[in-house]
Amino acid sequence: MQIDIPAHIEKLLFLHDALIIPGFGGFTATRTPASADYVGGSVAPPAKTLAFSENLTVDDGILVGDVAQTHGIALDDARKTIADFVEKMQALLQQREIVTLPGVGRLYRNYVQKIQFLPDSTNFNASSYGLPPLQFSPIARSREVSDKPVTEPVNTTSPTASVPAYTPPEDSYSPEARSGRSRWGLALGILFLFASLSIGIWYWQQKKKQALQAQRNNTEQTDTAPEKEEKKAAPVPDKPKASPESTQTAQESANEKMEAARDLVAKEAAGRECILIIATLREKNNADRLVKMLKADGHEVYFLEKNGYQVGVRFKYQKVSEIQETINILSKLTGEDQIWIKKK
């Protein structure tokens, strides 16, 4: 007898908020209220969001009882049928295949051998099942301002009492004035941004010039030091003059300082180094598999064996925003959302 276990799973998820597949894992459903998408102009009905955990393996008896009652078989036979179905799913997952449960979702194993679940768009909320999203559009209203004054009724009980006519204020709401102020504010913000960038570039150039001038001053002082010693030693006939070897040593020291300054400027232009740690793994095989994946995608791999195997990437960056862009790329590549910064 062929028993369709996925059909039983789909049916029971409409009736229960939790369902255990013995020896494999369990599904849990979270109820979400109706939500409005003001950008797309739609209202989604209430629904139930599914999640899967392979740690929920204790049999709750719901699936076994439903299979036995529907097909009129014993509970032991129902358990054996479910066990055979679970064994087939485990074999497919071990072969890196995707297991599809019609109407429920898809299951697969990631690079660290954890089961991942991608739910379908089925709404398992029985009270709102089949309700399509409701489309809506905002109502545009035009505001009309009357030029006629508003008058209050005159109190007829007193012949001399009267109420003055109401005159609307001159400073009424004007969309044109508001849009004009918005444009001025945008223009001022752009000017302030350009001014800040100009000041930052000018300050960086001044610091660079000061560093180069300091290096030149050190070089000049080193070059003139032997001359001053010769002038001071001139009146004393027995005192020897500075040797050419000392002058050459001073010149070489000055050249080394100039090279160090140039290397520092070149390093600042090339950018700073950042190291991102994707995962710390216990097994060497999983770490090697992740390293191979990163190298195939063109990343420079960072690997450290400390309390496990730390695997990550290292790269140069000019802007801080490049770090977040690299984190997003690695998260899509590996499926990990806990990537942390070790150095920047």
C-alpha positions in Angstrom: 0.0 0.0 0.0 1.4 3.3 -1.1 0.8 6.0 1.7 1.5 9.6 0.8 3.2 10.9 4.0 3.7 14.5 2.6 -0.1 14.8 2.1 -0.7 13.9 5.7 1.9 16.5 6.8 0.3 19.2 4.8 -3.2 18.3 6.2 -2.1 18.3 9.8 -0.3 21.6 9.6 -3.7 23.2 9.0 -5.0 21.7 12.2 -1.9 22.0 14.5 0.7 24.6 15.3 3.4 21.9 15.8 4.0 18.6 14.1 6.8 16.1 14.8 8.2 13.7 12.1 9.6 10.9 14.3 13.3 10.4 13.9 13.7 13.4 11.6 12.6 16.8 13.0 9.6 18.9 13.6 7.6 21.9 12.1 6.4 24.8 14.2 3.9 27.4 13.0 3.8 31.1 14.1 0.6 33.0 13.6 1.1 36.4 12.0 -1.7 39.0 11.8 -2.8 40.8 8.7 -0.2 43.2 7.3 -0.5 46.2 5.0 2.0 47.1 2.3 1.6 50.8 1.7 4.2 50.9 -1.1 2.6 48.1 -3.1 -0.9 49.0 -2.1 -2.0 45.6 -0.7 -3.3 44.0 2.5 -2.2 40.4 3.2 -4.6 38.2 5.2 -3.6 36.5 8.5 -1.3 33.6 8.0 0.9 31.0 9.8 4.7 31.1 9.2 6.5 27.6 9.2 9.9 26.9 10.7 11.8 23.5 10.9 14.1 22.2 13.6 15.9 18.9 13.4 16.2 18.9 17.2 12.5 18.1 17.6 12.6 14.3 17.3 10.4 13.1 20.1 7.2 11.5 18.7 4.0 13.4 19.7 1.8 10.7 18.1 -0.1 13.1 15.8 1.3 12.0 12.5 1.3 8.3 13.4 -2.3 8.4 14.7 -3.5 10.2 11.5 -1.8 7.7 9.2 -3.2 4.7 11.2 -6.7 6.1 11.4 -6.9 7.2 7.7 -5.7 3.9 6.2 -7.1 1.6 8.9 -3.8 0.1 9.9 -2.1 -0.6 13.2 0.1 2.0 15.0 3.2 -0.2 14.5 2.6 -0.4 10.8 2.1 3.3 10.6 5.4 3.9 12.5 7.2 1.6 10.1 5.8 3.4 7.1 6.9 6.8 8.5 10.4 5.4 9.3 10.8 4.1 5.7 9.8 7.6 4.5 12.3 9.3 6.8 15.1 6.9 5.7 14.5 7.8 2.1 14.7 11.5 2.9 17.9 11.1 4.9 19.5 9.2 2.0 18.6 12.0 -0.5 19.9 14.7 1.9 23.2 12.9 2.3 23.6 12.9 -1.5 23.2 16.7 -1.4 19.7 16.5 -3.0 16.8 18.7 -2.3 13.7 17.0 -0.8 10.4 18.6 -1.8 7.3 18.3 0.4 4.4 19.4 -1.9 2.5 22.3 -0.4 4.9 22.6 2.5 8.4 23.5 1.3 11.9 22.2 0.5 14.6 20.7 2.6 18.4 20.5 2.0 21.7 20.3 3.8 24.2 23.3 3.9 28.0 23.0 3.9 28.0 22.3 7.6 25.5 19.4 7.2 22.6 21.2 8.9 19.1 20.8 7.4 17.7 24.1 6.0 14.0 24.6 5.2 12.5 26.9 2.5 8.7 27.2 3.1 6.2 27.5 0.2 3.7 30.3 0.0 0.9 28.1 1.4 -1.2 29.9 4.1 -1.8 27.3 6.8 -4.2 29.5 8.7 -7.5 27.6 8.3 -9.6 30.7 9.1 -8.0 32.8 6.3 -7.0 30.0 3.8 -7.6 31.0 0.2 -8.1 34.7 0.8 -6.1 36.7 -1.8 -4.2 39.9 -0.9 -6.6 42.9 -1.0 -5.5 45.7 -3.3 -6.1 49.3 -2.3 -5.2 52.8 -3.4 -5.1 56.1 -1.4 -8.0 58.5 -1.8 -6.9 61.9 -3.1 -8.8 64.9 -1.6 -8.5 68.5 -2.8 -8.7 71.2 -0.2 -10.9 74.2 -1.1 -10.5 77.4 0.8 -13.5 79.8 0.5 -12.9 83.5 0.2 -16.2 84.3 1.9 -16.0 85.2 5.6 -17.7 82.8 8.0 -20.3 84.6 10.2 -21.9 83.4 13.3 -25.7 83.7 13.8 -26.7 86.9 15.6 -28.1 86.5 19.1 -31.7 87.7 18.7 -32.4 87.8 22.4 -30.5 91.1 22.8 -31.1 93.8 20.2 -27.7 95.3 20.8 -25.6 92.1 20.8 -23.7 91.1 17.7 -20.9 88.7 16.8 -18.1 90.0 14.5 -17.5 88.2 11.3 -14.6 85.7 11.2 -11.7 86.5 9.0 -9.4 83.6 8.0 -5.7 84.2 8.5 -3.6 85.3 5.5 -0.9 82.7 6.1 -2.7 79.6 4.9 -1.2 76.3 3.9 0.6 76.5 0.5 2.0 73.3 -1.1 4.2 75.5 -3.4 5.9 77.2 -0.5 6.5 73.9 1.3 8.0 72.3 -1.9 10.2 75.5 -2.3 11.5 75.2 1.3 12.2 71.5 0.7 14.3 72.3 -2.4 16.2 75.0 -0.6 16.9 72.6 2.3 18.2 69.9 -0.2 20.4 72.5 -1.9 21.9 73.6 1.4 22.5 70.0 2.4 24.4 69.3 -0.8 26.5 72.4 -0.4 27.4 71.5 3.2 28.4 68.0 2.0 30.7 69.4 -0.7 32.2 71.9 1.8 32.9 69.1 4.3 34.6 67.0 1.6 36.7 69.9 0.4 37.9 70.7 4.0 38.7 67.0 4.6 40.8 66.8 1.4 42.6 70.1 2.2 43.4 68.9 5.7 44.8 65.6 4.4 47.0 67.3 1.9 48.3 69.7 4.6 49.2 66.8 6.9 50.9 65.1 3.9 52.9 68.2 3.1 54.0 68.6 6.8 55.2 65.0 6.9 57.3 65.5 3.7 58.6 68.8 5.0 59.7 67.2 8.2 61.5 64.5 6.3 63.3 67.1 4.2 64.3 69.1 7.3 65.8 66.0 8.9 67.7 65.3 5.7 69.0 68.9 5.5 70.1 68.8 9.2 71.9 65.5 8.6 73.7 66.9 5.5 74.8 70.1 7.2 75.9 68.4 10.5 79.4 67.4 9.1 79.9 70.9 7.7 79.3 72.5 11.1 81.6 70.0 12.8 84.3 70.9 10.2 83.9 74.6 10.8 84.1 74.2 14.6 87.1 71.9 14.2 89.0 74.3 11.9 90.8 76.4 14.6 92.2 73.2 16.2 94.9 71.9 13.9 95.2 68.4 15.5 91.4 67.6 15.4 90.6 65.4 12.4 87.8 66.3 10.0 84.6 64.3 9.4 85.4 61.2 7.2 83.5 60.6 4.0 82.3 57.3 5.4 80.2 59.1 8.2 78.8 61.5 5.6 77.7 58.6 3.4 76.1 56.8 6.4 74.1 59.9 7.2 73.0 60.2 3.6 71.9 56.5 3.6 69.9 57.1 6.9 68.2 60.1 5.3 67.3 58.0 2.2 65.9 55.2 4.3 63.6 57.7 6.2 62.4 59.1 2.8 61.6 55.5 1.6 59.7 54.8 4.8 57.7 58.0 4.4 56.9 57.0 0.8 55.9 53.5 1.9 53.5 55.0 4.5 51.9 57.2 1.9 51.6 54.3 -0.5 50.0 52.1 2.2 47.4 54.8 3.0 46.5 55.1 -0.7 46.2 51.3 -1.1 43.7 51.1 1.8 43.4 49.3 5.1 43.2 45.6 5.7 40.0 43.9 7.0 39.5 40.4 8.3 36.0 38.8 8.4 35.4 35.5 10.3 32.6 33.5 8.7 32.5 30.5 11.0 34.5 28.6 13.6 34.2 24.9 12.8 35.1 21.8 14.9 35.7 19.4 12.0 38.6 19.9 9.6 36.6 18.5 6.6 34.0 21.2 7.0 36.7 23.9 7.3 38.4 22.6 4.1 35.1 22.6 2.2 34.4 26.2 3.2 38.0 27.3 2.3 37.6 25.7 -1.1 34.3 27.5 -1.7 35.8 30.9 -0.8 38.8 30.4 -3.1 36.6 29.3 -6.0 34.7 32.6 -5.6 38.0 34.6 -5.8 38.4 35.6 -2.1 41.7 35.7 -0.1 41.2 33.1 2.6 42.0 33.7 6.3 42.5 30.4 8.3 43.4 30.1 12.0 43.4 26.9 14.1 42.4 28.2 17.5 39.6 26.6 19.6 38.5 24.9 16.4 39.1 26.1 12.8 38.5 29.8 12.1 37.7 30.4 8.5 37.3 33.9 6.9 38.5 36.3 4.3 40.9 39.2 4.3 40.8 42.2 1.9 41.8 45.8 1.4 39.2 48.6 1.7 39.0 52.4 1.2 35.5 53.0 2.7 33.8 51.5 5.7 30.7 50.7 3.5 32.8 48.2 1.6 33.0 46.0 4.7 29.2 45.7 4.9 29.0 45.0 1.1 31.5 42.1 1.5 29.6 40.7 4.5 26.4 40.7 2.4 28.2 38.9 -0.5 29.6 36.2 1.9 26.3 35.7 3.6 24.6 35.0 0.3 27.4 32.7 -0.8 27.7 30.6 2.4 24.3 31.0 4.0 25.8 32.3 7.3 24.3 35.4 8.9 26.7 35.5 11.9 29.7 36.9 10.2 31.9 39.1 12.5 34.7 41.5 12.0 38.1 40.5 13.5 40.2 43.3 12.2 39.5 46.6 10.4 
